[in-house]
Amino acid sequence: MVMTELQFRDTAAAGYDQVVGRMTAQFIPPLLQAARIVPGHRVLDIAIGTGIAAEAAVVRVGPSGHVVATDISPALVERARERLGGLSAVALAVEDGQALTFQAERFDAVLCNQGLMYFPDPARGLAEFHRVLRPGGRAATSVPTTPERSLTGRVHASIARYAPSKAAEIRRIFSLGAEGHLRLLLEAAGLVEVEDAIEVVRMAFPSFDAYFNGVERGAGNVGQDYVALPEDARRAVREEARRDLGDAGGTGRDRGGGQDRQRTPLEHFPIMLDLAQRH
C-alpha cells in the first residue's frame, strides 16, 4: 500500500515515541537540571518532538510559570498537543527555531533537546536563543556525539551506503557533537559561562523488532531516511542492523544459550549537553 503524505506524517509521529521519544526522554532530566528551571519561570522549548521535555518542564515551573512548546513540524506539534493539550501552563506553536516570532528577552530558559543539529544554520538558531532570553536566562541544548557510538548512528551509516545522496544530511546529524564545537557556537552567539558534559543513555528493547519497528514507521530522522529507501535497500539495512547487535559498543546482549539464542538490543547513545547563560 502506498501511504499518502498525511498518513506518512501521522505514522512517523506515532512511531516517534516508540524509539526516538523513549530514548530522548532520558536526556531530559539532566537538560532541565542544567537549565536550572524553578517555579515561576517562563520556558521556551524548541524542536519539541512529541512534547516530552515540555511536559517535564511544566512540573518544574509550577502553576505560576509558563512553557511555550514549539516545533517546525505541524504534525509533531499536533502530536504534542495530544500530550500537552490539557495543561493550562503550556502553549503550543509551529515555529522556525532560526526565526522565532517571540519578543526579545521574554524567557528565563530555552531548551533544545536533540534538535539543534537539524537546523540549516545552527549559529542563527543560537542567536535567536540569545535574543529571546532575558538577562541571566539560560539555554540548555543536547546533540548526538559521534555515529559509531550508537546502534541508531550505525543504522544511519548503513542508510548512507545505500543512499549516497543522503550522506551529507546524515553527517549533519552528528556535526555538532565533537567536543568543544557546540561551546564555540554558543560563545559566538553571545552566550557566556558555557558548560558542557557528555551524558550516556543505555536503553534495552525487548526484541530487535521492538527497536526496529519504530524505524520502519518513520520515527525520527533515521526512520524517515529509512522509509525513503527502495524496498531492497530497506531489507538490506534491516538485516545489517540485526547482524550488528552484539558488536562493539555493547549494542546487544544474549538471553539464554544455544546457537539460536536471541539478543536484546541495548542502545548506547552518548550526547553532548551544553549550558550557557545570557549576560
N, C-alpha and C positions, 0 to 999 in steps of 0.2 A: 504494500500500500504506500502511495506517495502522500506524505503529510503536506497540508497547507502550511503557509508561513505562520499562521496563528496557532495551529496545532503544534508546530515545532517549538514556538516560543513557550507555550504552556507546558509542553513536555520537558523542555530544558529547565524551566523554572521549578517544576515539580521535582526533577531529578537533582536539583542543586543541593537540597538539604540532605539527600542520601549520601553524598560523598563530600562535595565542597563545603557545604554548610556545616556538616558534622565535624569536619577537620578544622575549619577556620574558627568554629565556636571555641575551640580550646586555646586559641590565641587571644581571646577577648579579655579574660581576667588580667593578664599582665598588661594588655593595652590600656584598660581602664585604670589600672593601678598607676601606670606611667603618666597618664593624663591628670591624675590627682583630682578626679571629679568628686565634688562634695554636694550635699543638699543645697538647692537653690541655683545651681549652675545652669547656664544656657549652653547646650552642647549641639554641635553640628556633626552628624555622621555622614561621610561621603563614600559613595560606592557601597551601598548597604547590603547588596545581595538580597537575602530574604528577611533582613531586619534583625538578625540575632544580636549584633552589637548594640543596636539602638534599644532593643528590649532590655538588655542588661544595664545600659546607661540610665534608663528610666528609674530603675530601682535606686541607683546612686543619687540622682538629682532630687528624688522625692517629690511630694506634691507642690513644693514651692519652685521647682525647677522646670525646665522645658528641653525637649530634644527635637531637633529637626533632622529627619532621616531622608537622604536623597540618593538617587542613582540616575545614571543617564539612560538606563533601560526602562521603558514604561512597563514591560512585562514583569520585571523584578520589583518595581515599585508596587504594582498591583498584588504581587505575591506577598510582599512585606505588609501590605495593608491587611491581609488576612491574619497576620500575626499581631499587628500593632493597632489595628483599627479601633479596638475597644479601649485604648489607653488615652485618656484626656491630655496627658502631658506630652504627646507626640504629634507632630505634623509631618506629613509626607509630601515630597515634591520630586518631580523629574527635573534634574539639574545637571548641567555640564560642569564638572569639577574644575575646569580651566576657565570658566566664565560664569561664576556664581552671581546670582541676582540679588544677593543679600547686601545690606548696607555695611559699611566699614565698622569695625570694632564692635560687632554685635555679640560675639560668642566668647564664653570662658574657656571652651575646649573644642578642638576639631579632631575628629577621629577618622582614620582611613585604614581599614583592616584589609590587607591583601587586594588593594585596588589601584594604588598609585602607579604600578608598573604598566597598567593598561592605558594610562594617559598618553596621547600622542606627544605631549610636551610636559613631562613631569615637573620641570622647573617652573613653567607657567602655572601649573596647579598649586605648587607650594607657595608661589607668590600670592595666589588667591587665599590660601590658608592664612598667610600672614595678614592679608588685608582685612579679613573678617574677624580675626582675633582681637579681643580687647588687649590693652597693655597689661602684661603679666599673664595673659592666657597661654595655654599650652596646646601644641599639636603633637599627636601620637600617631605614628604610622608603622605598618608592618609590611614587609615584602618577602618573597622567597629568596633563599640564598642561591645555591647552585643546583642544576638539574640532576646531577649524578647522585645526589644525596637522598633522593626520594623515589619511590615507585612511580608516582604521578609524573615526576620530572622525566623519568626514563620512558614512560609511555609517550610523553611529548616528543622526546628524541626519536622514538620509533616512528611516530607520525611524520616527522620531518623527513625521514628517509623515503617515505612513500609519497610525500607531497612536498618536493623541494621548494615550491613557491611559498610554503608556509614557514620555511626555516627562519627567515628574518623575524617574522612575527613571534615565533616561539622563543627565539633568543631574547626578544624584548621582555618576555615574562620574567626572565631571570637577570635582566640587565642592571637592576638596582641593588642586587644582593651582595656584590663584592664589598668586603669590609672597608668602611670609610667613605664609600661612594655616596650613600644617601646623606651622610653627615655633611659632605661638601655642598650638596644641593640645598639642604636646609639652611646652611650658613649663607649661601649665595642669595637665598630668598629673604635674608634679613633676620632670620631667627637665631636665637642665641642659647647658650647653656645646653648645647646638644649632648645628649647621652645616647649610646647605642649598646645593644646586647643581642646575643643570639639565644632564641628560645627554640626548644625542640619538642615537637608533638610526636608521640608514638601511639598509634591507634590500631587496634586489631579489628578486623572484619570477620564474621563467622565463616565466610567462604570466599573463594575467588569471585563467584557470581555476585555476591553481596557488594563487593567492591566495584566490579566492572559494569554491573547493570546500570549504575548511575552514570558512568561514562557513556554507555550506549544510549542513554536517554538524553544526552546532550548537556550533562551537568557541567557547568563552568566552561572555561576556555578550552580545556583539554577535551571535554565532551563535544563541544561544538566543532572543534577541528576533526575529531574522530568521525562524527556522523557525516561530515562533508566528504569523506574519502569514498572512492569506489568500493563496491562490496568485497572484491577480492583483497584489497588493501586492508579493509576493516578486519577481515578474518585473520590476515597475517599479523596485524598489530595486536589483536586479541590473543593470538597464540604466543607471540613473543612475550606479552605481559604475563601470561600464565606460566611460561617457562622461567621467567625472571624471578618468580617467587623463590625465596631462599638464597638469592645471590648476595653478594657483599652489601653491607649496609643494614642487614637484619630485616629484610622486607618480607620474610616468611618464617613460619615455624611449623615443625612437624606435629601432627596429632596421631599418636599411635605408631605402630611399627608395620613392617611388611613392605613389599615392593610397591604397592599401590596406595601407600599412605597419603592422606590428604594433608595439605598445608594451608594454614590460615594466613591471609595477607596481613602483614603488620606494617603499616605506613609509617615511615620515619621521615618527618618533614621539618627541617630546620628553617626558621625565619629570622630575618634581621628586624629588630624592633628599635625604633628611634623615637626619642622625645626631644622636643625643642620648645623654646619659650619666646614670646614676643616681648620686646622691651616696653 
